Amino acid sequence: MFHQLCHLQRILPKHLFISSAIAFIILNIIENFIHYNIGRSHQEDKVKLEMPNLKDWIKIIVVMIIFAILQGLFTLILYKTT
């Protein structure tokens, strides 16, 4: 699988790969921050934006990594079938 990722990285333009990865990270952190706060204030009338503590940030990042890996695997599968 690592060999396939390296091959895919070689045929894609580097600036596209880097900018896509940065956009993914930033947008997902914002999205997860919003979801975190919606979940914390689900019984209140308004959503309060509060920073997660370190334990919650770790959980958020672990979930992000899992889904990033899944997205990469699905991308490889779709790339192979086309």
N, C-alpha and C positions, 0 to 999 in steps of 0.2 A: 504494500500500500504506500509506504514512504517513497519507493521508487516511482510510483505513478504520480504522486504529488510533485515530486521533483521534475518529472517530465512535463506535467501540466504547467508548472511555474516557468519552465524554459520556453514554452511556446506562447505564453501570454506576455504582453508588454508589462515590464516591471512597474511602470508608473500606474497602470490600471490596477494591478494587484495590490500595490501599496495604498493607493487612494481608496480602493474598495474596502480594504481591511480597516483603515482608519475610520472611514464613514460607518462601517458596521459596528465598530467598538463604541464610538461616540453615541450613535443613535440608540444602540442597545442599552448603554448605561443610562441615558435619559429615560428611555422607555421603562426600564426596570426600576428606576427611582420613582417614577410616577406610579407604577403598579404597586410598589412597596407601600407608598403613602396611601393609595386607595384602599389597600388591604388593611392598613392600620387604622384608618378612620372610616371604615365601612358602616358603622352604626351612627355616625355623626352626619349633620346636614351638609357640612363643607369638608372638603379634603384639605387637611393641613399638611404642608410640605415640611418634613423634618428629615434631617440626615440620619441614615441608618447607623447603628453602632458597628463596631468592628466585626462582631460575630455575624450580623446580618449582611454586611458587605461581603464577607467570605462566602456566605451561602449564595448571594446574588452572583458572584463571580464564578463559583463552581457550576451553577446552572447555566450561565452564559457559555462557559467552556464546553459543557456537554452538548449544548445546542449548536455551538460553532462546529464541533467535530461532526455532529450529525449532518449539518448543512454541507460541510465539505465532502462527506461520504456520499450524500445524495447527488451532489454536483458531479462527483466522479462517475457515479453510476449512470446518470443521465448523459454525461459526456461520452461514455463508452458506447451507449446505445444509439448515438446519433452518427 
